[in-house]
Amino acid sequence: MGDSQYSFSLTTFSPSGKLVQIEHALTAVGSGQTSLGIKASNGVVIATEKKLPSILVDESSVHKIQSLTPNIGVVYSGMGPDFRVLVRKSRKQAEQYHRLYKEPIPVTQLVRETAAVMQEFTQSGGVRPFGVSLLVAGYDDKGPQLYQVDPSGSYFSWKASAMGKNVSNAKTFLEKRYVEEMELDDAVHTAILTLKEGFEGQISEKNIEIGIIGEKKEFRQVALFIFPLCVSA
Amino acid sequence: MDNANIGIPPKGGFSFDLCRRNDMLSKKGIVPPPSYRKTGTTIVGLIFQNGVILGADTRATAGSIVCDKNCEKIHYMAPNIYCCGAGTAADTEAVTDMVSSQLQLHRYHTGRESRVVTALTLLKSNLFKYQGHVQAALVLGGVDATGPHLHTIYPHGSTDTLPFATMGSGSLAAMAVFESKYREGLTKEEGISLVCEAICSGIFNDLGSGSNVDICVITKGDKEYLRNHQLPNPRTYISSKGYSFPKKTEGTCITKLFPT
């Protein structure tokens, strides 16, 4: 409609009630590499494909899955540099919470604070929204949790979710495959199969990243050794 | 972007606003200056064969009263770095807490084990910023990728790097023990017994130190926190009859019953 006239300024609503910059941010996310997460009964797994622009890139230097605290990890779809900034801010907030309350930050609190940062950038002058959606996986006293945070600052808790290029196929696959009371090992297997669905080229432990958190509440990155065990010939 | 930051105080530095008022009040004798809890203390550290041993006593004083008979003076900074603190208890706890938090963030960003010099620089910059008003005298020790390190940090922000160090009101008593008995290449048992001797020397010869001995042994990849390793001041003469007295032991003057 007259939307295009309102699409350059972040802080102006369009007549249809949308903030067009946020829609554009979601498009940026949708063209990013696929990532997904599955919540099992005794843990959470997050995974992403790690397609590098050239075979000359040193893949061990690229970390798409990061830990925010010892028991909370995060993966993204969208713009890598924006992700780095958010990870830095979230880690700082988790540390500040710990300094103030002397307890490890609960997953919901960290998600809320990260979402608040992302929302700030949709209501300020001279900035643009973050071009990433995050999948935050954590294990605290309330058990395993998986949250998705969007560029607008809204967040949802999911049993299983996907983001990025292949999102509709991946979500359909997950809907079919998801079982309540699934265990962590099955969840990892399902995650790899879902990634494989939309993968261009040969999937291997060098071009995916997997992060898991189990009952021990320690978030670890495991692609290199778990992948050969899970994939059947 | 700053509209979300309303109510956050201005950054950095000690605010000297109330110092003139405090000076005036104490000169006039109207209000006695508040007595704060000090850790008149003996804290020591030494480097042995495989790493660092830190030791501390456990008495905290407020003026001439012992307010904590078993406080913890060896503070955690990083999995491989610990710090003993002497001076004002709140200052040592706050400053080691803050730097420990900063080190944790630094570990996330670099993906590496923290180095002792990093902790040292963060602490000394912080103390210098406050121009000695943060009364924390620290003995910092740890083992990192470059080997074992031991440093002392003074309240104004100067530091020393030493093979053995003592701080606090009992530092002279403890240093006397170290100076006569320290040598390079001590084993772990020899190191622990020497540290215990030095702390005990402080406990018995200094009024500001007392109670028990805490030890922390840090080696490459491992640490042992020996809380209350030695208890040279046990409570003697505990009455076997207990300490509760039957009613009317003291004799009552008036009895008044209130409905419950």
Interface residues (C-beta under 8 A of the other chain):
Chain A: S67 R88 R91 K92 E95 Q96 H98 R99 E120 S124 G125 G126 V127
Chain B: M1 N3 A4 D97 M98 S101 Q104 L105 Y108 H109
